[in-house]
Amino acid sequence: MANITIRRGRPDDLARVHELIVELAIYERAPEEVTNTLADMHRDGFGSEPIFGFFVAETPEQGILGIALFYTAYSTWKGRMLYLEDLVVTEAARGTGIGKKLFDAVVAEARRTGAYRLKWQVLEWNEPAIGFYKRIGANLDPEWFNGNMTADQLQAYACDAAVVAAVEANTFRNE
């Protein structure tokens, strides 16, 4: 595919980015899981305290065909790392090299920011993605389980009231 441009994402890209996120969720058999909104993404990516960045792959004729969304994370063992949350190429453009270019952009960003590690996840049944990661020499670690809590679970979880108060007051004391 000719005339592919890779660039940093801008606020006016968010509607298309959200469409690609929904497309990915459909591919991963979980479209109902997408609850993120354009307003959330604008606040979280371009507000006063941005927490994610992204690259887009586009052509003049077709617009944005893929995204790579990432954020800075921290490893207690390694230090700064970049986490690749999603790499999405629209179905019609898969197999054209766009995914590799987006991945390269994230690697370049990790290097630019001094990250010691780049991490991401891939579903065990996503053979095309697994094949891609194997071809580039990435480690796919079968030993780790992924833990998470949903919004409902976060709300239902019984926190120590003193700890919650300390977090809210930004004061931590063990009495």
Secondary structure, DSSP 8 states (H G I E B T S, - for coil): --S-EEEE--GGGHHHHHHHHHHHHHHTT-GGG----HHHHHHHHHSSS---EEEEEEETTTEEEEEEEEEEEEETTTEEEEEEEEEEE-GGGTTSSHHHHHHHHHHHHHHHTT-SEEE----TT-HHHHHHHHHTT----TT-------HHHHHHS---HHHHHHHHHT-----
